[in-house]
Every structure is written in C-alpha cells, then in structure tokens.
Amino acid sequence: PGGGGIQRVPLIAGMGVAKELIFAGKVIDANKAKEFRIYNYVVPFSQLMGKTMEIAEELLENSPVALRQTKKAFNFMSAIYYGLIYDQQASNLCYYSEDRKEGVLAFSEKRKPIWKNR
C-alpha cells in the first residue's frame, strides 16, 4: 500500500490482474503494462517528450474548466479519494511494522524473510 495502485490498477486492468500483480509484488515491463491497459502508449525514451506534448496539445484544445470538472467526476465516480486515504494509512502501518524491517534486512542479507506478523 501507499502508492495508490490498489485503487487504480483494478479500475484499469481488472481485479484479477491487480491482485496477481500486487499480492505477488510482480514487476512488469512497459509492454505488459500496456497489454493490461495500465498504459495507453509505449514509446521509446527518445520519443517520450514528443508524445507527451502531442497529448498535452490535444488537451489544451478543450476548456480547462470542463477538463477539471471531468477529472473530479471521474474521481468521485470511483470513490478513489477515500481509497487513497485508507491506502496511505495502510502504508504507514506497514512501514512501521517489524515485518518491514525484517523484509529489508532479509533482502540486504540475500535470504528469505522470517515474518512475525507484527
């Protein structure tokens, strides 16, 4: 928890994909993320700014008020605001847990963690 992925990924890619990625801590490449509809575009780094500006120019043709209100409507539709608040609280709980410390230590020592559920 903590990055908002728990709220966003299920809305975009579906609950099954979200659970698999998040529970297993899977790292996926950009093409796989596009396949799961997490990204709309995958472009080489050299074309990134050009594609970004192309999309920004399309957005600038629309009313800023309409864009802002549409964004708010999307957020309220999904109740993402409340999910993000909970996600931050859950992240804090995980961050200060003994298990997080054990996970970091085990990673640095290149061993499997011994979870204490605390």
Secondary structure, DSSP 8 states (H G I E B T S, - for coil): --SSHHHHHHHHH-HHHHHHHHHHT----HHHHHHTTS-S----HHHHHHHHHHHHHHHHTS-HHHHHHHHHHHHHHTTHHHHHHHHHHHHHHHHTSHHHHHHHHHHHTTS-------
